[in-house]
Amino acid sequence: MTVRKAGFAPIVDRRTRVLLLGSLPGESSLEAQRYYAHPANRFWHLVGKVIEVDLTALDYEARLATLLDHGIGLWDTVASARRDGSLDASIRDAEPTALADLVATLPDLQAVGFNGKTSARHGRAALGDSSLALVDLPSSSPAYAAMPLAEKEARWAVIGDYL
């Protein structure tokens, strides 16, 4: 039987202008209890390029503090689900996060960025007709290697427009 897996609390504060959303943390992240813990995941590199800070050189707590200092928050669109492994395609019986409720508490929020297609599908459903900019981003996951890193960097750069 597949074990039900639960995500993490949101990383936001009142200064959050961009909320970046994944789907559900993968096995490496759940084990480490840290967002984007898999060493091959390019999330920290991609966001670091946008804010011009080498996030990969910082420890986890400093990474989170730096994101908040730059107006970036983190969360996921799936609160819990059954899933074997880390692939989004294996997510079953997904329970959504209270995304609309969180968004309502962020007075300076300008945009929501979806890290991958699964996040976008769940997040857009949760937010419905939003006045926020909703930005689909190519997945930072190592499982999505079809797009070259330089192209991912260019596509992720758009979040800088909202900071």
Backbone bond lengths (Angstrom), bond angles and torsions (degrees), N, CA, C in turn:
res aa  C-N    CA-C-N  psi(-1)  N-CA   C-N-CA  omega(-1)  CA-C   N-CA-C  phi
1 M - - - 1.452 - - 1.532 109.65 -
2 T 1.312 115.64 136.28 1.459 121.49 179.64 1.521 110.28 -74.12
3 V 1.309 115.68 134.01 1.463 121.94 -179.17 1.524 109.75 -80.03
4 R 1.324 115.84 141.70 1.464 120.91 175.68 1.526 108.40 -77.33
5 K 1.316 116.39 131.18 1.463 122.46 -178.17 1.517 109.10 -114.54
6 A 1.318 116.28 141.63 1.464 121.65 -179.05 1.518 109.82 -119.80
7 G 1.328 115.09 147.12 1.457 121.49 -179.26 1.513 112.67 -84.91
8 F 1.315 115.16 -162.32 1.458 123.50 -174.28 1.525 111.20 -107.62
9 A 1.313 114.72 169.42 1.465 121.06 173.77 1.531 108.97 -70.84
10 P 1.322 116.84 154.62 1.466 119.05 176.98 1.528 111.45 -68.39
11 I 1.317 115.02 151.02 1.465 123.07 174.12 1.532 105.61 -110.93
12 V 1.311 116.73 95.85 1.467 122.22 -177.82 1.522 109.12 -147.31
13 D 1.321 115.43 163.51 1.459 121.08 166.77 1.529 107.55 -149.82
14 R 1.305 116.94 -178.45 1.469 120.26 -174.70 1.527 112.99 -63.40
15 R 1.332 117.78 -17.12 1.468 121.35 179.76 1.520 113.07 -85.02
16 T 1.324 118.16 -4.41 1.461 121.70 -174.06 1.527 110.85 -62.17
17 R 1.328 115.15 121.38 1.465 121.96 177.48 1.523 111.99 -108.86
18 V 1.332 116.22 -26.74 1.461 122.01 177.56 1.523 107.48 -128.68
19 L 1.325 116.44 128.32 1.461 122.13 176.63 1.518 107.66 -109.45
20 L 1.326 116.92 117.50 1.458 122.28 178.77 1.521 108.92 -98.27
21 L 1.324 114.97 127.36 1.461 120.71 -173.87 1.518 111.98 -120.32
22 G 1.322 115.44 128.91 1.450 121.28 168.32 1.521 108.18 -94.71
23 S 1.314 116.51 -167.92 1.464 120.46 177.29 1.525 109.38 -95.03
24 L 1.319 116.97 -72.92 1.467 124.62 179.34 1.524 106.24 -148.23
25 P 1.328 119.13 133.39 1.468 119.50 -178.36 1.531 112.26 -54.98
26 G 1.331 115.21 142.43 1.451 121.43 177.46 1.521 111.63 -77.83
27 E 1.316 115.15 178.74 1.464 121.39 -176.35 1.530 112.69 -56.98
28 S 1.321 117.32 -45.78 1.475 120.03 -179.36 1.517 111.15 -60.98
29 S 1.326 116.20 -41.42 1.464 120.42 -179.91 1.520 111.48 -68.43
30 L 1.325 116.60 -42.26 1.464 119.69 179.27 1.526 110.68 -63.43
31 E 1.323 116.09 -41.12 1.467 120.13 179.48 1.533 111.07 -64.52
32 A 1.334 116.62 -42.07 1.465 121.15 -178.20 1.528 112.59 -84.06
33 Q 1.344 116.54 -13.12 1.467 122.16 -174.76 1.529 110.86 57.23
34 R 1.338 114.53 45.90 1.461 122.14 -179.84 1.523 109.28 -144.06
35 Y 1.319 115.78 140.87 1.461 119.56 173.14 1.529 110.30 -63.25
36 Y 1.329 115.69 138.81 1.466 123.59 172.90 1.527 113.07 51.22
37 A 1.330 115.70 52.94 1.468 121.22 -176.91 1.526 113.74 -84.31
38 H 1.332 118.61 -20.26 1.465 119.55 -178.94 1.530 108.94 -62.76
39 P 1.337 117.35 127.88 1.469 119.92 -174.80 1.529 114.26 -61.82
40 A 1.328 117.82 -23.38 1.468 119.81 -179.70 1.531 112.73 -90.98
41 N 1.328 117.52 -6.52 1.460 119.47 177.39 1.528 107.91 -71.74
42 R 1.313 117.07 133.17 1.469 122.23 -174.04 1.526 113.78 -92.91
43 F 1.331 118.34 8.59 1.462 121.15 -176.15 1.526 112.63 -52.91
44 W 1.333 117.40 -53.93 1.464 120.59 -175.36 1.524 111.05 -63.74
45 H 1.311 117.13 -35.36 1.464 121.13 176.40 1.530 110.39 -65.58
46 L 1.334 116.62 -48.04 1.466 120.71 -176.11 1.526 112.13 -63.66
47 V 1.317 117.17 -45.84 1.467 120.00 179.69 1.525 109.74 -68.49
48 G 1.318 116.66 -38.11 1.458 120.34 177.29 1.520 112.52 -58.92
49 K 1.337 117.03 -38.38 1.469 120.55 176.83 1.526 110.37 -62.07
50 V 1.320 116.87 -40.26 1.464 121.07 -178.38 1.525 110.85 -64.20
51 I 1.329 116.91 -45.01 1.474 120.16 -175.01 1.531 112.65 -95.48
52 E 1.334 115.93 1.60 1.466 122.57 177.79 1.527 112.58 59.21
53 V 1.339 114.40 44.88 1.463 122.55 175.28 1.528 106.79 -134.74
54 D 1.322 117.47 133.06 1.461 120.20 177.29 1.527 108.65 -78.44
55 L 1.316 115.45 86.76 1.466 120.30 -178.83 1.521 111.79 -64.86
56 T 1.323 117.15 -27.41 1.466 119.75 -178.76 1.526 111.84 -67.13
57 A 1.327 117.75 -18.87 1.469 121.56 179.76 1.526 112.29 -86.53
58 L 1.331 116.93 -6.91 1.465 121.39 -176.70 1.518 111.14 -100.46
59 D 1.335 116.84 154.75 1.462 118.89 172.17 1.532 108.51 -73.60
60 Y 1.312 116.07 168.63 1.463 121.24 -172.07 1.523 112.66 -58.23
61 E 1.316 117.69 -47.50 1.472 120.19 -178.44 1.525 111.16 -62.32
62 A 1.319 117.20 -38.73 1.468 120.86 177.70 1.527 110.96 -67.76
63 R 1.323 116.99 -35.19 1.470 120.18 176.20 1.527 110.17 -60.45
64 L 1.336 115.41 -48.49 1.467 119.29 -179.17 1.521 111.22 -62.40
65 A 1.321 117.25 -44.25 1.468 121.08 179.46 1.527 110.76 -61.87
66 T 1.326 116.80 -39.39 1.465 120.92 179.68 1.520 110.73 -66.26
67 L 1.330 117.09 -41.36 1.467 119.36 176.59 1.521 110.42 -58.62
68 L 1.325 116.18 -49.53 1.466 119.74 -179.21 1.524 111.25 -61.14
69 D 1.321 117.22 -40.43 1.467 121.08 178.55 1.530 112.06 -62.15
70 H 1.328 116.40 -25.96 1.466 121.44 179.08 1.533 112.36 -97.55
71 G 1.327 117.52 8.22 1.458 120.40 176.88 1.511 115.06 81.74
72 I 1.328 117.09 21.48 1.464 121.46 -177.82 1.521 109.89 -111.83
73 G 1.326 115.70 131.42 1.453 122.36 175.10 1.517 110.42 -114.19
74 L 1.328 116.07 163.16 1.469 122.75 -179.82 1.517 110.32 -129.89
75 W 1.310 114.76 144.83 1.457 120.81 168.13 1.512 108.02 -168.08
76 D 1.317 116.12 -167.96 1.456 122.66 178.87 1.518 109.69 -132.15
77 T 1.325 115.35 166.44 1.465 120.16 179.21 1.525 112.16 -96.74
78 V 1.327 117.09 -16.26 1.464 121.80 179.56 1.528 108.15 -112.76
79 A 1.332 116.10 119.64 1.468 120.80 179.33 1.521 110.83 -75.10
80 S 1.329 115.74 -41.70 1.460 120.56 177.86 1.520 108.55 -158.54
81 A 1.330 114.63 156.45 1.464 120.68 -179.45 1.517 108.94 -166.58
82 R 1.307 115.18 166.22 1.460 121.07 169.28 1.525 106.17 -91.86
83 R 1.331 115.70 132.74 1.464 118.90 -179.94 1.516 109.35 -159.70
84 D 1.322 116.00 129.89 1.462 122.14 169.22 1.519 106.77 -88.61
85 G 1.316 118.09 127.00 1.453 121.06 179.43 1.513 112.20 74.78
86 S 1.331 115.39 -153.19 1.462 121.06 -173.12 1.521 114.58 -116.99
87 L 1.319 118.00 -6.43 1.462 119.86 -174.86 1.523 112.32 -72.68
88 D 1.331 115.59 136.02 1.462 120.57 177.22 1.523 111.74 -59.63
89 A 1.331 116.71 -32.78 1.464 120.65 -179.44 1.528 111.93 -62.38
90 S 1.319 117.63 -19.06 1.467 121.91 -179.30 1.523 113.48 -92.61
91 I 1.333 118.20 0.00 1.473 121.35 179.89 1.525 109.42 -67.78
92 R 1.334 115.64 129.08 1.469 122.51 178.31 1.523 108.81 -133.02
93 D 1.322 116.32 151.10 1.473 122.21 176.42 1.529 111.33 51.94
94 A 1.320 116.30 49.24 1.465 121.28 -177.13 1.521 111.83 -71.11
95 E 1.319 114.92 132.87 1.467 122.50 170.91 1.523 106.28 -104.43
96 P 1.331 118.31 124.05 1.462 119.50 -176.95 1.523 113.17 -73.94
97 T 1.314 114.95 155.96 1.462 120.25 171.05 1.530 107.77 -75.14
98 A 1.310 116.15 166.20 1.475 121.57 177.48 1.527 108.54 -85.88
99 L 1.322 115.30 60.78 1.455 121.62 -172.59 1.528 112.52 -62.33
100 A 1.313 117.52 -47.51 1.472 119.76 -179.20 1.525 110.85 -60.82
101 D 1.324 117.01 -37.99 1.468 120.58 178.24 1.528 110.86 -64.42
102 L 1.331 116.94 -43.18 1.460 120.04 179.05 1.527 110.67 -63.79
103 V 1.316 116.56 -46.98 1.464 121.28 -178.77 1.527 110.74 -56.27
104 A 1.323 116.76 -37.74 1.470 121.24 -179.45 1.529 112.58 -64.41
105 T 1.323 117.72 -18.58 1.475 121.18 -179.13 1.527 112.94 -94.07
106 L 1.320 117.39 1.08 1.468 121.78 -174.39 1.531 109.79 -111.41
107 P 1.336 117.58 90.63 1.465 120.84 -171.75 1.527 115.03 -65.09
108 D 1.315 118.61 -25.98 1.466 121.01 -177.39 1.527 113.32 -99.51
109 L 1.330 117.47 4.87 1.464 121.09 -176.28 1.529 110.74 -62.49
110 Q 1.325 115.33 128.52 1.463 122.14 179.55 1.526 112.58 -111.28
111 A 1.338 115.90 -32.60 1.459 119.55 -172.38 1.517 111.05 -149.85
112 V 1.327 114.00 151.84 1.456 122.39 173.27 1.523 106.41 -120.87
113 G 1.327 116.01 124.66 1.455 121.38 178.14 1.517 110.04 -106.43
114 F 1.324 115.61 130.17 1.464 121.56 -178.70 1.523 109.46 -101.96
115 N 1.324 116.38 116.64 1.455 122.89 -179.42 1.529 108.68 -83.62
116 G 1.323 116.13 85.71 1.457 121.86 178.91 1.514 113.49 101.83
117 K 1.335 114.82 166.51 1.469 121.82 -173.59 1.522 113.61 -69.11
118 T 1.321 118.00 -37.86 1.466 119.92 -179.41 1.516 110.27 -65.67
119 S 1.308 116.84 -43.27 1.460 121.06 176.53 1.524 110.34 -59.89
120 A 1.328 116.95 -44.07 1.468 120.99 -179.40 1.526 111.03 -62.65
121 R 1.316 116.77 -43.77 1.468 119.94 -179.01 1.527 110.98 -61.76
122 H 1.313 117.32 -49.49 1.467 120.64 -179.30 1.528 111.44 -69.42
123 G 1.324 117.07 -41.51 1.460 120.95 -177.24 1.513 113.11 -67.43
124 R 1.327 116.92 -42.80 1.464 120.00 178.54 1.526 110.67 -64.84
125 A 1.321 117.09 -36.72 1.468 120.20 177.03 1.525 110.71 -64.21
126 A 1.317 116.95 -39.59 1.468 121.04 -178.39 1.522 112.23 -71.60
127 L 1.324 117.14 -34.61 1.461 120.50 -174.67 1.526 113.45 -90.77
128 G 1.327 116.77 -18.75 1.459 119.92 176.95 1.515 112.31 55.09
129 D 1.324 115.37 -132.41 1.465 122.36 -179.13 1.515 109.26 -83.75
130 S 1.298 117.18 87.04 1.460 121.33 -176.08 1.521 110.80 -100.93
131 S 1.312 116.31 146.69 1.468 120.62 174.71 1.530 110.95 -84.58
132 L 1.315 116.81 -6.03 1.467 121.40 178.51 1.527 110.61 -75.54
133 A 1.316 116.21 155.45 1.459 120.18 169.99 1.528 107.18 -72.77
134 L 1.317 117.07 125.83 1.464 122.57 177.69 1.523 106.92 -109.81
135 V 1.326 115.89 116.57 1.461 121.67 -169.85 1.524 110.05 -116.83
136 D 1.331 116.18 118.60 1.458 121.10 175.05 1.526 108.62 -83.60
137 L 1.325 115.99 124.97 1.459 122.42 -179.16 1.522 109.39 -115.27
138 P 1.331 117.69 146.32 1.462 118.53 175.07 1.529 109.58 -65.81
139 S 1.308 115.75 142.73 1.457 120.85 -177.22 1.525 112.00 -58.67
140 S 1.323 114.51 137.60 1.470 120.59 175.82 1.523 111.72 -83.67
141 S 1.316 116.91 -3.28 1.461 122.81 -175.84 1.523 112.27 -65.72
142 P 1.337 116.82 145.62 1.461 119.35 174.45 1.530 111.89 -65.46
143 A 1.332 117.44 -18.65 1.461 120.64 178.21 1.530 111.40 -70.85
144 Y 1.335 117.40 -19.07 1.466 121.58 178.88 1.521 108.63 -105.72
145 A 1.316 114.69 80.90 1.464 120.55 -176.62 1.524 111.84 -102.89
146 A 1.331 117.73 3.45 1.459 120.91 -177.37 1.526 112.06 -65.92
147 M 1.331 117.54 -29.92 1.463 121.68 -178.65 1.526 109.47 -97.80
148 P 1.328 117.38 129.53 1.468 119.85 177.86 1.532 111.27 -61.62
149 L 1.327 116.39 150.60 1.458 121.44 -177.91 1.528 111.81 -57.31
150 A 1.321 118.09 -40.58 1.471 120.54 -179.29 1.524 111.01 -60.53
151 E 1.312 117.27 -37.28 1.466 120.17 178.25 1.528 110.56 -70.51
152 K 1.335 116.73 -39.63 1.467 119.56 175.67 1.526 110.14 -60.35
153 E 1.326 116.70 -44.37 1.468 120.45 178.96 1.525 110.99 -57.64
154 A 1.323 116.61 -43.97 1.468 120.69 -179.83 1.524 111.21 -64.35
155 R 1.319 116.93 -40.62 1.473 120.48 -179.40 1.524 111.34 -70.60
156 W 1.327 118.19 -37.01 1.468 121.72 179.01 1.527 111.66 -72.76
157 A 1.319 117.76 -22.37 1.472 121.09 -177.44 1.523 112.21 -58.37
158 V 1.328 118.08 -25.27 1.469 121.43 -177.66 1.530 112.33 -59.77
159 I 1.327 118.00 -27.05 1.470 117.75 -179.33 1.524 111.63 -65.59
160 G 1.315 116.62 -22.19 1.458 120.17 176.26 1.523 112.77 -62.61
161 D 1.327 117.30 -24.08 1.469 121.31 178.84 1.524 112.57 -65.41
162 Y 1.321 117.47 -18.94 1.467 121.77 -175.42 1.524 112.87 -105.97
163 L 1.322 116.95 2.29 1.466 120.50 -178.02 1.520 111.77 -94.30
